[in-house]
Amino acid sequence: MWLRDALPHHIIQDDNKPYARVMVYGYQSSLPRSQSIQNLEDLATSFHTDLLGLVSTTASKPIIFIAHSLGGLIVKQVSFCLEDASFFFLFLSICVFLFFLSRRRSYQT
């Protein structure tokens, strides 16, 4: 995937070393014959928990969110909890949100 393989070489420090750690976050939005039900809040909570491990110190690298479709709604849901003081380092680490083909509102069922 180009985000993981090529993008870090275009975000560099003054010494020309890559300054990006690109990760792809995936989730199962549906499984054949599954009786499991995950809602937007469940997916966002899981993502949020995984993010906290990346930003436990002030030396964390900047985070750029690039989200598509349902992923955009998940990132948006996670951003709502950033006002909590216990997530201060996560808030400080985020520098950009990019949303592609993401709805502004969640799907109504």
C-alpha positions in Angstrom: 0.0 0.0 0.0 1.4 3.4 -1.0 0.6 5.0 2.3 2.8 2.6 4.2 5.5 2.1 1.6 6.1 5.5 0.0 4.7 8.2 2.2 7.3 8.0 5.0 10.0 8.9 2.5 8.3 12.2 1.7 7.8 13.3 5.3 11.4 13.9 6.4 13.3 15.7 9.1 16.1 18.2 8.5 18.7 15.3 8.3 16.6 13.7 5.5 15.5 10.8 7.7 11.9 9.7 7.5 9.8 11.3 10.2 6.6 9.3 9.7 5.4 6.0 11.0 2.6 5.0 8.7 0.2 2.4 9.9 -2.9 1.0 8.3 -5.8 0.3 10.7 -8.4 -2.2 9.6 -11.6 -3.5 11.0 -14.2 -6.1 10.1 -17.3 -4.2 9.1 -19.2 -7.4 8.3 -18.6 -11.2 8.4 -20.6 -13.7 6.5 -23.1 -15.6 8.7 -22.0 -13.6 11.7 -24.4 -12.9 14.5 -22.0 -10.3 16.0 -23.2 -6.7 15.9 -20.6 -3.9 16.1 -21.8 -0.3 16.0 -19.8 2.9 15.3 -19.1 3.4 19.0 -17.6 -0.1 19.3 -15.3 0.4 16.4 -14.2 3.8 17.6 -13.5 2.5 21.1 -11.3 -0.2 19.7 -9.4 2.2 17.5 -9.1 4.7 20.3 -7.6 2.1 22.6 -5.0 1.1 20.0 -4.1 4.8 19.5 -3.4 5.4 23.1 -0.4 3.0 23.0 1.3 5.2 20.3 1.2 8.5 22.2 2.1 7.7 25.8 4.9 10.2 25.9 5.7 13.8 24.8 8.1 12.3 22.2 5.3 10.9 20.1 5.5 11.5 16.3 2.7 13.6 14.7 -0.4 11.7 13.7 -2.1 12.4 10.3 -5.5 10.7 9.9 -6.4 9.7 6.4 -9.9 8.2 6.6 -12.2 6.8 3.9 -15.9 6.1 4.1 -16.9 4.4 7.4 -13.3 4.9 8.6 -14.0 8.6 8.5 -16.9 8.2 10.9 -14.8 6.1 13.2 -12.0 8.8 13.3 -14.7 11.5 13.8 -16.1 9.5 16.7 -12.7 9.1 18.3 -12.1 12.9 18.0 -15.1 13.6 20.2 -13.3 12.1 23.2 -10.1 14.2 22.7 -11.5 17.0 25.0 -10.9 14.7 28.0 -7.7 15.7 29.8 -6.6 12.1 30.1 -6.1 12.0 26.4 -3.9 15.2 26.3 -0.9 13.5 24.5 -3.2 12.1 21.9 -4.7 15.5 21.2 -1.3 17.1 20.9 0.0 14.5 18.5 -2.7 15.0 15.9 -1.8 17.5 13.2 -4.2 16.7 10.3 -7.5 15.1 9.6 -8.2 14.1 5.9 -11.6 12.6 5.1 -12.3 11.0 1.7 -15.9 10.0 0.8 -16.9 10.1 4.5 -20.5 11.0 5.4 -20.9 14.0 7.8 -23.5 12.1 9.7 -23.7 8.5 10.7 -26.0 6.1 8.9 -29.5 5.9 10.2 -31.0 2.4 10.7 
